[in-house]
Amino acid sequence: MKKYLLIFSILVAGLFHVHGQMDVGFTNVSVVNGKVVFEQFIPADPAGSASQRYAKLQDWTRKSFTGSPLLSGIRYDDKSQTVTVSSKAELNLPADKAGVRDHMLMSYRFDATVTNAGCVLVVRDITYQNARREAGSFFPKIYTAEETITDQALSVKSDEGELKSNLRKETLRMLNKLYADLSGAVR
């Protein structure tokens, strides 16, 4: 009896471990046609309809982004049941080897499209700029996701290697938070 109870406990613990891993939306950086694109499907509860999920998506978008000084715009497309958000996020990077913590602004755009089976989240058009004004420069330096957070960009040895690695970690953390928030809203 103890043997069966032990085996059952191990199986249940394994299922919880696997279920916990499924909640992570993004673990790597994908490049499509030379552009960084993050895409994830959020399965829906079959009890609700697509129009109910779209109403939940609209409500979540309004609550999450309206009034934010970092918001550039929200567009609702009722016909295709899509919401497009253009916004920025403040990324507080981990301290580098010198103990300096960079603060970057990440600009991004995402589309959330409701289907009968769930919701498709696509994040694209990602750029970064230093939140602090650099001395001697009127215009801030803009980094694209393609030149900073891809596997190819990280493989190139440079003085900005640590910055690129930290940007990638914080970008994935921020996008997984967005994914988790959206998942909770539309399921």
PyMOL commands that set and color helices and strands:
alter all, ss='L'
color gray80, all
select helices_A, chain A and resi 2-22+50-65+145-148+151-155+161-186
alter helices_A, ss='H'
color red, helices_A
select strands_A, chain A and resi 31-32+35-36+38-43+71-77+82-92+103-114+118-130+142-144
alter strands_A, ss='S'
color yellow, strands_A
deselect
rebuild
show_as cartoon
